[in-house]
């Protein structure tokens, strides 16, 4: 099956671009974004992805507010080959200018959820180290991603309530990834592709004159299998800068972390993370949570609307809950991001701390798969 981009010299195999290079069922390509108010009044999560070997394209927009209400719109359609047509039901993902501007629209529909949101990059797009995860002798994840910081503007309407989004006060991150990992309906049998132990921390932070990027995966003994840290130069949005100039990013070393947890849970209530620079300097970022967002809102660990679930030719839905009513220790709720106030000496910033912590971790006294502290 040919698509219009087959006219470009960009093929990686001797097949048209509509054919994936692998028959791996969990092969995917995803856009993921967050957006949040400087004072933590709201947080928006957005996901949009293609799963060629599952014949699925799906997306979600979810917003949580200071009062704890979280509303999640989801859409899905059958994918018939051309992955460049980025829509699912009333939801569209428009690449206005590659690696600069993206527009996410949910047209008026029967759920009462609508939005028109535009992401303006204010840093370059930076390639991260690859993820390569094994479970025993089996490879369960192999993927690549790039990260970019930016600001949001637009609006969301849900239940007749309109939320204005201003680029003056709404910050965010773009996470573009592809490869394969656990997606779709859970596997059957003894060996499943979901990892048995996971300790992931990610902290993209906006400061007045730069952005900092810090993340790491650890095994139960604290040994890291992936880590990264960078400092990004920022640019005013809508200005002419090259989004691929790597000299805008200074590599650093992902240092230590010191975490405190909310009593009776694995939710981080206070964090200190270190960034080590090549000139010998050490910076410590102190992170205080302002607002919690559960990643189930954009499909992570959702039992019915998980990533890549086949929902038929076309489907969309709206789901509502209050985060204060959730069982925070339930497996589906352990993956979360929190809007954080960031401090570095007298400097103040904003960002998120993402965490996904399951299974044992010796340093913090976690022994079972889900046992709270």
C-alpha positions in Angstrom: 0.0 0.0 0.0 1.5 3.3 -1.1 1.1 6.6 0.8 2.1 10.1 -0.3 5.4 10.0 1.6 6.6 7.1 -0.5 7.6 9.8 -3.0 10.4 10.8 -0.6 13.8 9.0 -0.4 13.3 8.0 3.3 12.7 4.3 3.1 14.4 2.0 5.6 13.3 -1.3 4.0 12.4 -2.6 0.5 8.7 -2.0 1.3 6.3 1.0 1.1 6.2 3.1 4.3 2.8 1.7 5.3 4.5 -1.6 6.2 6.3 -1.7 9.5 9.9 -3.0 9.6 8.9 -5.6 12.2 6.0 -8.0 12.8 6.3 -7.3 16.6 2.7 -6.9 17.7 3.6 -4.1 20.1 5.4 -1.9 17.6 4.2 1.7 18.1 4.9 5.4 17.5 3.6 7.8 20.1 3.3 11.5 20.8 2.9 12.4 24.5 2.6 15.8 26.1 2.0 17.4 29.4 1.0 21.0 30.1 0.5 22.6 33.5 -0.2 26.0 35.1 2.8 27.6 36.9 0.8 27.6 40.2 -0.5 24.1 39.8 -4.1 25.1 39.1 -4.4 22.5 36.4 -2.5 19.8 34.5 -3.2 18.5 31.0 -2.0 15.1 29.7 -2.2 14.3 25.9 -1.4 11.1 24.1 -1.7 10.1 20.4 -0.3 7.0 18.9 -0.2 4.5 16.1 0.0 0.7 16.5 0.4 -0.6 12.9 0.5 -4.3 13.8 -2.6 -3.9 16.0 -4.4 -1.8 13.3 -5.1 0.9 15.9 -4.7 4.6 16.2 -5.8 6.2 19.4 -5.5 9.4 21.5 -6.5 11.0 24.7 -6.8 14.4 26.4 -7.1 14.5 30.2 -7.3 17.4 32.6 -7.0 17.5 36.4 -7.8 20.6 38.4 -6.8 21.8 41.9 -10.1 20.5 43.3 -9.2 17.0 42.3 -11.6 16.5 39.4 -10.0 14.7 36.5 -11.8 14.3 33.1 -10.4 12.2 30.3 -11.5 12.1 26.7 -10.4 9.1 24.7 -10.8 8.2 21.0 -9.8 5.3 18.8 -10.1 4.1 15.2 -9.0 1.2 13.0 -5.8 2.0 11.3 -5.7 0.9 7.7 -2.2 1.6 6.7 -1.4 5.4 6.3 0.0 6.4 9.7 0.4 10.1 8.5 -3.3 10.7 8.8 -3.3 11.6 12.5 -6.9 11.5 13.7 -9.2 9.3 15.7 -12.9 10.1 15.8 -13.3 13.8 16.7 -9.6 14.1 17.8 -6.9 15.4 15.5 -3.1 15.7 16.0 -1.7 18.3 13.6 2.0 18.8 13.0 1.9 22.5 12.0 5.6 22.8 11.8 7.8 19.8 12.5 9.6 20.0 15.9 8.2 23.5 16.4 4.4 23.7 16.6 1.7 21.1 17.2 -2.0 21.5 17.4 -4.4 19.1 19.2 -8.1 19.5 18.5 -11.1 17.6 19.8 -14.1 18.7 17.7 -17.6 19.0 19.2 -19.0 15.6 19.9 -21.6 13.9 22.1 -19.4 13.7 25.2 -19.4 17.5 25.8 -15.6 17.6 25.7 -13.9 19.9 23.2 -10.5 21.5 22.9 -8.1 23.4 20.7 -4.6 23.4 22.1 -1.3 24.5 20.5 2.1 23.5 21.7 5.0 26.0 20.9 8.4 24.6 21.4 10.9 26.8 23.1 13.9 24.4 23.0 15.4 22.1 20.5 14.4 18.5 20.2 16.9 16.3 22.0 17.5 12.6 21.4 17.6 10.5 24.5 19.5 7.2 25.1 17.6 4.2 23.9 15.6 2.0 26.2 16.4 -1.7 26.1 14.7 -3.7 28.8 14.9 -7.4 29.4 12.9 -9.7 31.6 15.0 -12.9 32.0 16.1 -13.7 28.5 13.3 -11.9 26.8 13.4 -8.4 25.4 10.2 -6.6 26.6 11.0 -3.1 25.5 13.2 -1.5 22.9 12.5 2.1 22.0 13.8 5.5 21.2 12.6 9.0 22.0 13.2 12.7 21.8 12.2 15.3 24.3 11.4 19.0 23.8 10.2 21.7 26.1 7.5 24.3 25.3 4.4 26.3 26.2 0.7 25.8 25.5 -2.1 28.1 24.5 -5.8 27.5 23.6 -8.8 26.2 25.5 -10.7 23.2 26.8 -14.5 22.9 27.3 -15.9 20.0 29.3 -19.4 19.9 30.8 -20.0 23.5 29.7 -17.0 24.7 31.6 -14.3 26.5 29.6 -10.7 26.5 30.7 -8.5 29.1 29.0 -4.9 28.1 28.4 -2.3 30.9 28.3 1.2 30.6 27.0 2.3 33.1 29.6 1.6 30.7 32.4 1.3 27.2 30.9 4.4 25.1 30.5 4.9 21.7 29.1 7.0 18.9 27.6 6.8 16.9 24.4 7.8 13.2 24.5 8.0 11.6 21.1 8.8 7.8 21.1 8.8 4.8 18.9 9.8 1.1 19.0 8.0 -1.5 21.0 7.0 -2.2 24.6 4.0 -3.6 26.4 0.9 -2.2 24.8 -2.6 -3.5 24.0 -4.5 -6.2 25.8 -2.5 -8.1 28.5 -0.7 -11.2 27.4 -1.7 -14.6 28.6 0.6 -17.3 29.9 3.3 -17.4 32.6 5.7 -15.0 31.0 4.1 -11.5 30.5 5.8 -8.5 29.0 5.0 -6.2 31.9 8.2 -5.8 34.0 8.1 -7.3 37.5 10.1 -4.4 39.0 10.2 -0.8 37.9 11.7 2.3 39.5 11.4 5.3 37.2 11.8 9.0 38.0 11.7 11.8 35.5 11.9 15.5 36.2 11.7 18.0 33.2 11.9 21.5 34.8 11.3 25.0 33.5 13.4 27.8 34.9 13.4 31.5 34.1 16.5 31.3 31.8 16.8 27.5 30.9 15.2 24.1 31.2 16.7 21.1 33.0 16.1 17.5 32.2 16.8 14.6 34.6 15.7 11.0 34.5 16.7 7.5 35.6 15.6 3.8 35.7 16.9 1.7 38.6 16.9 -2.0 39.5 15.9 -3.1 43.0 19.5 -2.8 44.2 19.7 0.8 43.0 21.9 0.1 40.0 20.8 2.1 37.1 20.1 0.8 33.6 19.3 4.1 32.1 20.1 7.7 33.2 20.4 11.1 31.6 20.6 14.8 32.5 20.8 17.9 30.4 20.5 21.7 30.4 18.5 23.2 27.5 18.9 26.7 26.2 15.4 28.3 25.8 14.1 30.6 23.1 11.0 32.8 23.0 8.1 31.0 21.3 7.3 32.0 17.7 10.9 33.1 17.1 13.2 31.7 14.4 15.5 29.1 15.9 16.8 25.8 14.5 15.1 23.0 16.6 17.9 20.6 15.7 21.0 22.5 16.9 22.6 20.2 19.5 24.9 22.9 20.8 21.8 24.3 22.6 22.0 21.4 25.0 24.7 20.8 27.6 25.1 17.2 28.8 25.3 16.7 32.6 25.3 13.7 34.9 22.2 12.4 36.6 23.1 12.5 40.3 21.6 11.1 43.4 18.0 11.3 44.6 16.6 11.6 48.1 12.8 10.9 48.3 10.2 11.1 51.0 6.9 9.3 50.5 3.3 10.1 51.7 2.5 7.9 54.6 0.9 4.6 53.5 1.7 5.0 49.8 4.5 5.1 47.3 3.6 8.7 46.2 6.6 11.0 46.5 5.8 13.8 48.8 9.2 15.6 48.7 12.2 15.1 46.4 15.8 16.3 46.1 17.7 15.4 42.9 21.2 16.3 42.0 22.7 17.3 38.7 26.4 17.1 38.2 28.1 19.3 35.6 31.3 18.6 33.7 33.0 21.6 35.3 32.6 19.9 38.8 29.6 21.9 39.9 26.7 20.2 41.7 23.2 21.6 41.6 20.4 20.3 43.9 16.8 20.7 42.8 14.2 20.6 45.6 10.8 19.5 44.4 7.5 20.1 46.3 4.3 18.7 44.7 1.5 21.0 43.9 -1.0 18.8 42.0 -1.2 15.1 41.2 -2.1 13.6 37.8 -2.7 9.9 37.3 -1.4 8.6 34.0 -4.4 6.3 33.6 -6.0 9.4 32.3 -4.1 9.0 29.0 -4.4 5.3 28.9 -1.5 3.9 31.0 -2.7 0.8 32.8 -6.3 1.5 31.9 -8.3 -1.8 31.9 -10.6 -0.8 29.0 -8.9 2.0 27.2 -5.3 1.0 27.4 -2.8 2.0 24.7 -3.4 0.1 21.5 -6.6 -1.6 22.6 -8.8 -2.4 19.6 -12.2 -0.6 20.0 -13.6 -1.2 16.5 -13.8 1.0 13.5 -14.3 4.2 15.6 -15.1 4.9 19.3 -14.7 7.7 21.8 -15.7 8.2 25.4 -15.4 10.6 28.4 -14.6 9.4 31.9 -14.6 11.4 35.1 -13.3 10.9 38.7 -11.8 12.7 41.6 -8.2 11.9 42.4 -9.0 12.2 46.1 -11.3 9.2 45.9 -8.9 6.9 44.1 -7.0 4.0 45.8 -3.6 5.4 45.4 -2.0 2.0 46.0 -4.0 0.2 43.3 -1.6 -0.9 40.5 -3.4 1.1 37.8 -2.8 4.3 39.8 0.9 4.0 40.7 2.0 5.7 37.5 1.7 9.4 38.1 3.1 12.8 37.4 3.0 15.7 39.9 3.3 19.3 39.1 6.1 20.5 41.3 7.5 23.8 42.6 11.2 23.6 41.9 13.8 25.4 43.9 17.6 25.7 43.3 19.0 28.1 45.9 17.1 31.4 45.4 15.9 30.3 41.9 12.3 29.2 41.5 10.9 27.1 38.6 8.1 24.7 37.8 7.9 21.3 36.2 6.8 17.7 36.9 8.1 14.7 38.7 7.0 11.5 37.1 7.2 8.3 39.0 6.4 4.7 38.3 7.5 2.5 41.2 6.5 -1.1 41.4 8.3 -4.1 43.0 11.2 -4.1 45.4 13.7 -1.3 46.0 16.2 -1.9 48.7 17.2 1.6 49.5 13.7 2.8 50.3 12.6 -0.4 52.0 10.2 -1.6 49.4 10.0 -5.4 49.4 6.9 -6.6 47.7 5.3 -5.6 44.4 2.9 -3.0 45.8 3.6 -2.7 49.6 3.2 0.9 50.7 5.7 2.6 53.0 
